[in-house]
Amino acid sequence: MKSITALFLLFCFLVPSALAQLRFGFYGRSCPRAESIVANVVANRFRRDRSITAALLRMQFHDCFVRGCDASLLIDPRPGRPSEKSTGPNASVRGYEVIDEIKRQLEIACPGIVSCADIVALATRDAIKLAGGPSFLIKTGRRDGLRSNPADVNLPGPTIPVSAAIQAFALKGMTVDDMVTLIGGGHSVGVIHCSLFQDRLNDPAMDRSLNAQLRNTCRAPNDPSVFLDQRTPFVVDNSIYGEMQRQRGVMRIDQNLALDGATRGIVSSFAQNNPLFRQRFAQAMEKMGTIGVLTGRAGEIRRNCRVFNNGR
């Protein structure tokens, strides 16, 4: 009898944990219009500004790789209380106003129900589809974190060696294939400032025509920016992998993926097969969206994505 009682108690403790995982249709009853509200706001912004896909991709990556996908990046710094947003790597992250508008509409439709962390994940997914990328379902049920500290920010930079990138992604439970997929897919849209790729301009192996073009652009004042993918800069597709193979990777990490023995085979496969890239990119994005998530009673559901509910 004692053993049965012990098993029953153990079951009672385990069940809430099992039930508190991410799942498809999490808001089906509590906020049935949640995903359509997100999709409509993102679509309206995309019609005016196709670069929002790159912005949201970067936002989700920068959030998930620091303490997990908990929307800690969205917290505004305050006097005497800096946040992740205060750090150099996050200084150029943008798109926060899109998240704010989604949250505003959701708080009218179903107050206190949809987390900012889920909004980021859903908005990024929808922006990828609008930019010609794959369409995929994601599980929801994330909750928002209660900490946003600049000291936690340790993101891979544009000149990181491939071996270090592999290690950084492995620490988040991501494979080498995931790493190549996410870096290439993320860089298939968006721009980079000239100050961040000066090392590539001095690489004699870089495609001569691209090098001349970039040097000409970078002579302008105020640190101009260039497209990471010179062929299809607003489309989430496999073209950047072909660019890598032709020594036309703008960022050092992009180019090195095509040269390193641990990753060049993956780059080659994606360069030749866009359907394969689309499939793997969808899978890798779903996987990244589960890094360190808070569920159940952990964290909170913020009323304002920029501020903790207790006003800290």
N, C-alpha and C positions, 0 to 999 in steps of 0.2 A: 504493500500500500504506500509506504514512504517513497519507494522508487517511482511509482505511478504519479504521486503528488509532485515529486521533483521534476519529472518529465513535463507534467502539465504546466508548472510554473515556468520552466524553461521555454516551453512553447509560447506562453503568454508574452514573455519578453522578446522572443524572436519575431513573432508575427508583426508587431508594429513596424519593426525594422524592414521586414520583407515588403510590407504594404507601402512603405514610405519611399519607394524607388521611383525613378522616372518612368513614365508610361505614355503610350500614345493616347491622345484624346483626354488628357488630364483635366482640361477645362470644359469637357463636353456638357456637364450639367451645371457647374458653378459659373461658367462664363462662356456660353456656346458661341458667341460672336468674337471671341478673343482673337483667333487666328485670322479671321476676315478683316478685323479692324487693323491689325498689324499689316496685313497685305495691302490694304487700301492706302494707308499712309505711306508705305514704302513706294508703292506704284506712283503715287502723286509726286513724290520727290524725284523718283527716277525719270519721270517725263521731263522734268526741268534740269536735272543734273545727273547724267549717267555715271559720274565719278563716285556717286554715293555707294556703289557696290564695293569699290576698293576701300572706302572709308569704314564701312561696317565690317568688312573682312578683317581689317587691321584692328578695329576695336575689339572684336571677339577674340582674336588671337592674343592681343595684349592683356585682355582680362583673364582668359582661361589659363594662361601660362604664369600667372601670379596668384597663388593661393586658390586656384580653381575658378570655374565659371560661376562667380558669385556677384557680379556687377560691382565689385569693389572699385574698379576703374572709374565708375561714374560719379563717385563722391567728390564734390567740390572741396578744394582746400579752404581753410578759414584762417584768420589771424592766429598764429601760434599753434595751428593744427594742420600741417600739410597732409596731403593725401597722395595716392599713386599718381593722380593727374598732375602733380607738381613736378614729377621727375623728367629729365631730359628725354628719355626714350618715348615718353607719352606726350611730349609737348606738341607734337604735330598730329596727334590723333584727333579726328573730328567726326561729326555726325551726331553729336550729343542732342542737338535740337530735334532730330528725328525721333530719338528715343523719348524725349520729353513730350512730343506731340502724341505719340502712341500711348504713353502712360496717361496723359490728360484725358484722352478719349476712353481709355479702359476704366479709369476711375469714375467716369460718368456712367458707363455701362454696367460695371460690376466692381464697386469700390473694394479695395483691400484684397483682391483675389489673385491677380496676375503679377508675378514677380518681375522685377527689372531684368534679372538674369535670363528669364525665359523670353522677354521682349527682345533682348540682344540676339539670342539664338534664332528666334523666329524671323526677325527682321533681316538678319544676315542671310538666312536660307532663302528668303523671298527675293532679296536683291541679287543673289547668285543666279536664280532662275531668270530674272528679268534681263540679266546681262548675257543670256545665251548659255548659261551653265546648266548643270543637271537639276532636275526637280526631285526632291526627296522628302520623306516624312522624318520628323524628329520627335523624340519623346520629350515631354514637358513635365513640370513638377519641381523645377529648381526653386530654391529660395535665396534671398539676398543676404550677403555677408554682413558682418558687424565690425569689420576691420578694414581700413584702407591706409596703409603705412608705406611711405616712400622707400623705407629700408627693405621692404619685401620685393621690390622690383629688380629683377635680374633677367633681362631679356636678351636673346641672341642678337648680335649686331650684324651689319652688312658684310663685315670682313671675317666673320667667324669661320674657322677651318671646318671642313666637312666632318672630321672626327669629333670635334667639339659639338657640332650641331647634332650629330647622332646621339651623343651622350646626353645633351640637353633634352632632346625629345624622349629618349629612353626613360629619363627620370620622371616624365609625365605619362609613362605607359605607352608611348608611341613607338612604332617600328621604324626601320630605315625607309621602308616603302611609304609609310605615313609621312615621314619628314620630307621626302622628295616631292610627294604629292601636294602637301600643304604649302611648302615654300614656292614651288613652281606655280601651283594654282593661285595662290595668293598674289604672286607677282605677275600673273597674266593680265591683271588690271592695275591701274594706279601709277603713281609717279615717284621719283626720288630726286632730292636736291643735289646739285652738283658737288657740294661740299662732302657728300657721303660716298662718292665713288671716284675720288681723285686717283686712288691707287690703280683703278682700271685704265684710266687714261694714259698711264705710264707703262702699261703692259704691251710689249711689242707684238704679242700674239693676237691682240684684239683686232677684229675685222677693221681694215683701214678706212673704209668709207664711213662706218659707224663712228670710229674714233674721230675722224675729221668733223663729222656732223655734231658730235657731242662737244668737242672742243670749241666749236664755233658758238654753240648755244651757251656754253658755260663762261664765255667771255663777257657776257652781259652782267650788269651789276645786280646786287640783291639776291645772290644765290639762287639762280633760276632752277627750274625742275624739268625733268625729261620723263618720257614714258618708259616704264620698265620693259614692256613688250612693244617693240617698234612696229610690229605688223598689225596686231588686232588689240589695241590698247584698252578698249572698252568691252571686250568679249572674254568671258571665262572659257578658255579653250586650251588646246595643247600646243599652240604655236610657239610659246616661249621656250619649249623644250627643243624645238628645231633651231631656234635662235641660239640657244646654249651650245648646240653641236657645231654651229658655224662661227663660234667665238664672238657671238654678238650678245652675250649676257652682260647687262649693264652693271649689275652688282657682282662683287667678287664671289659671294656665296653661290649665286646662280651659275656663274661660269664654272666654278669648281665642281659643282654637282655633275657636270658633263665630263669632267676630267678624272675624277677620283674613281678608283677601282671598285669601291663599295657602292657607288651610286650611278655610274655611267650607263650600266645596263638598263636600269629603271628609266633613266632619261631617254635612252634610245627607244625603249618600248612605247613610252608615252608620245614621243615625237612622231612615231609611225602609226599610232592608233588612238584617235580622239575618243571613240567609244570606250576604250579601256580607261583612258584618263578620266572621263566623266564618271564612270562607275567607281573608280578608286577615290576620286575627289569627294563624291557624295559620302562614301563610307568613312573616309578620313575626317570629314567635317562632322559627321554624326559622332564619331569617336572622340574628337577633340572637345565637343560640346558636353561630354560627360566627365571631363577632368575635374576632380575634387568638388563635385557638386554637393550642395546642402539640400537635404530633403526632409520630409516629415515635420518635426518641430524645431529643427535647427534653423538658425538665422531668423529672418523676418521677411515680410512682404512690405517693401517700402511704399509709402504714399507718394513720395517724391524721389525719383531715382538719384537725385543729386545730394540727398541728405538722409542720414539715419533717422529712423522714426523718433528716437529720443532726443533729436536735435543736436547730437554730439558733432 
